Amino acid sequence: MELTLQHAQQWNILTEITNMKLYGASGHAKVIIDILNACNINISEIYDDNHNEIVSLHGINVCQPHKTDEEIIISIGNNSVRKNLSKSGISDKFGIAIHPSAIVSPYAEIGEGTVVMQGAIIQAGAKIGRHCIINTGASIDHDCLIEDYAHISPKATLCGNVHVGEGTQIGVGSSIVPNIKIGKWTLICAGSVVTKDMPDNCVAAGNFCEFKKFI
Ligand SMILES: CC(C)(COP(=O)(O)OP(=O)(O)OC[C@H]1O[C@@H](n2cnc3c(N)ncnc32)[C@H](O)[C@@H]1OP(=O)(O)O)[C@@H](O)C(=O)NCCC(=O)NCCS
C-alpha cells in the first residue's frame, strides 16, 4: 500500500481543525471524545442509528446520521463496520484524532479517519492507513505498514517493519517480532507472540502464535 502525501499533510495540519463529528455513540466514542477534548477540538454532534435510545453521550447530542460536509470520525470498534460506513457517502472528509500523550514521529504517516489513543507510540517511517485504531499504549516501531481499517489493540507491540493487512486486529498485549507479515481480516488473539507470517482471514493465537482457523 502506497500512502499518498495527502495523508502526511492531513496529520501535519491537525492543529488547524476545530470542529469534528463522530459516527457511533459507543464506548470507543467516549475515548475519542476525551482525545478531541484534549486537542481543543469541538464535537458538534454524534451520529448513531440508535439515536432514539441514546440521546446524548458526555453531554453531546446524539442524532440521526445524515450527510455532512464536515470532518467526521467513525467511532465504532468493529473493523468491517468502519469500512462499510466510510464508503457509505456520509462524508467526503474524515478527521484524525491523536491524543497529546501519544508520541508520533514526524516521519510517520497517518491516514484519514484514524485514531491514536493515549500513550501510543508510532515510530519513524511507519505508515498507518485510513480508519485504523491505534489503541491505548500500543507501540508501532519503525517502517511498519498498517493497512486500512486495522486495529492495534491496547499494549500490543509491533517491532520494526511489521506489515498488518487491511481490517486485521492485533489483540491486546500481543507482540510481533520484526519483519512479520500478517494478512488481511485476520485476528491475532490476546497475548499472542507472533514469530512467523500469518495468512488472510484467520484466527491465530498463542505464544508462539499458531494458525487456529479460517474465518
Ligand atoms: C475473544 C477471543 C479470545 C476468542 O476468539 P475466537 O475466535 O472465539 O476463538 P476461539 O475461542 O474459537 O478459539 C480458537 C482457538 O484459539 C485459542 N485461543 C483463543 N484466544 C487465545 C489466546 N488469547 N491465547 C491462546 N489461545 C487462544 C483457543 O484456545 C482455540 O484453540 P483450539 O482450537 O486449539 O482449541 C479472541 O477473539 C481474542 O483474543 N480477541 C482479541 C480481543 C482483544 O484483544 N480485544 C481488544 C479490544 S480493545
The ligand as an SDF file (V2000), in Angstrom:
LIG
                    3D

 48 50  0  0  0  0  0  0  0  0999 V2000
  -12.0450  -13.3560   22.3330 C   0  0  0  0  0  0  0  0  0  0  0  0
  -11.0810  -14.3820   21.7980 C   0  0  0  0  0  0  0  0  0  0  0  0
  -10.1410  -14.7830   22.9050 C   0  0  0  0  0  0  0  0  0  0  0  0
  -11.7580  -15.6520   21.2430 C   0  0  0  0  0  0  0  0  0  0  0  0
  -11.6670  -15.7670   19.8370 O   0  0  0  0  0  0  0  0  0  0  0  0
  -12.4970  -16.8500   18.9670 P   0  0  0  0  0  0  0  0  0  0  0  0
  -12.4540  -16.5140   17.5310 O   0  0  0  0  0  0  0  0  0  0  0  0
  -13.8480  -17.0160   19.5590 O   0  0  0  0  0  0  0  0  0  0  0  0
  -11.6290  -18.0820   19.1170 O   0  0  0  0  0  0  0  0  0  0  0  0
  -11.9620  -19.4050   19.8800 P   0  0  0  0  0  0  0  0  0  0  0  0
  -12.3870  -19.1210   21.2810 O   0  0  0  0  0  0  0  0  0  0  0  0
  -12.8530  -20.2320   18.9880 O   0  0  0  0  0  0  0  0  0  0  0  0
  -10.5200  -20.0480   19.9210 O   0  0  0  0  0  0  0  0  0  0  0  0
   -9.8870  -20.5310   18.7740 C   0  0  0  0  0  0  0  0  0  0  0  0
   -8.6300  -21.1820   19.2420 C   0  0  0  0  0  0  0  0  0  0  0  0
   -7.7150  -20.1640   19.6740 O   0  0  0  0  0  0  0  0  0  0  0  0
   -7.3600  -20.3810   21.0410 C   0  0  0  0  0  0  0  0  0  0  0  0
   -7.2610  -19.0680   21.6670 N   0  0  0  0  0  0  0  0  0  0  0  0
   -8.1870  -18.0670   21.6380 C   0  0  0  0  0  0  0  0  0  0  0  0
   -7.7040  -16.9960   22.2650 N   0  0  0  0  0  0  0  0  0  0  0  0
   -6.4670  -17.3190   22.6970 C   0  0  0  0  0  0  0  0  0  0  0  0
   -5.4650  -16.5940   23.4020 C   0  0  0  0  0  0  0  0  0  0  0  0
   -5.6490  -15.3260   23.7720 N   0  0  0  0  0  0  0  0  0  0  0  0
   -4.2940  -17.2210   23.6570 N   0  0  0  0  0  0  0  0  0  0  0  0
   -4.1000  -18.5180   23.2690 C   0  0  0  0  0  0  0  0  0  0  0  0
   -5.0140  -19.2470   22.5910 N   0  0  0  0  0  0  0  0  0  0  0  0
   -6.1790  -18.6530   22.3190 C   0  0  0  0  0  0  0  0  0  0  0  0
   -8.4660  -21.2390   21.6150 C   0  0  0  0  0  0  0  0  0  0  0  0
   -7.9920  -21.9850   22.7210 O   0  0  0  0  0  0  0  0  0  0  0  0
   -8.7770  -22.1210   20.4180 C   0  0  0  0  0  0  0  0  0  0  0  0
   -7.7650  -23.0650   20.2790 O   0  0  0  0  0  0  0  0  0  0  0  0
   -8.0620  -24.5970   19.8680 P   0  0  0  0  0  0  0  0  0  0  0  0
   -8.8390  -24.5140   18.5690 O   0  0  0  0  0  0  0  0  0  0  0  0
   -6.7110  -25.2070   19.7260 O   0  0  0  0  0  0  0  0  0  0  0  0
   -8.8860  -25.1360   20.9830 O   0  0  0  0  0  0  0  0  0  0  0  0
  -10.3210  -13.7000   20.6700 C   0  0  0  0  0  0  0  0  0  0  0  0
  -11.2950  -13.2260   19.8370 O   0  0  0  0  0  0  0  0  0  0  0  0
   -9.3810  -12.5760   21.0790 C   0  0  0  0  0  0  0  0  0  0  0  0
   -8.3510  -12.7650   21.7380 O   0  0  0  0  0  0  0  0  0  0  0  0
   -9.7160  -11.4030   20.6130 N   0  0  0  0  0  0  0  0  0  0  0  0
   -8.9550  -10.2110   20.8350 C   0  0  0  0  0  0  0  0  0  0  0  0
   -9.5850   -9.4270   21.9430 C   0  0  0  0  0  0  0  0  0  0  0  0
   -8.8860   -8.1110   22.1070 C   0  0  0  0  0  0  0  0  0  0  0  0
   -7.6810   -8.0180   22.1260 O   0  0  0  0  0  0  0  0  0  0  0  0
   -9.6760   -7.0770   22.2170 N   0  0  0  0  0  0  0  0  0  0  0  0
   -9.1630   -5.7560   22.3330 C   0  0  0  0  0  0  0  0  0  0  0  0
  -10.3240   -4.7900   22.3590 C   0  0  0  0  0  0  0  0  0  0  0  0
   -9.7730   -3.1620   22.5690 S   0  0  0  0  0  0  0  0  0  0  0  0
  1  2  1  0
  2  3  1  0
  2  4  1  0
  2 36  1  0
  4  5  1  0
  5  6  1  0
  6  7  2  0
  6  8  1  0
  6  9  1  0
  9 10  1  0
 10 11  2  0
 10 12  1  0
 10 13  1  0
 13 14  1  0
 14 15  1  0
 15 16  1  0
 15 30  1  0
 16 17  1  0
 17 18  1  0
 17 28  1  0
 18 19  1  0
 18 27  1  0
 19 20  2  0
 20 21  1  0
 21 22  1  0
 21 27  2  0
 22 23  1  0
 22 24  2  0
 24 25  1  0
 25 26  2  0
 26 27  1  0
 28 29  1  0
 28 30  1  0
 30 31  1  0
 31 32  1  0
 32 33  2  0
 32 34  1  0
 32 35  1  0
 36 37  1  0
 36 38  1  0
 38 39  2  0
 38 40  1  0
 40 41  1  0
 41 42  1  0
 42 43  1  0
 43 44  2  0
 43 45  1  0
 45 46  1  0
 46 47  1  0
 47 48  1  0
M  END
$$$$
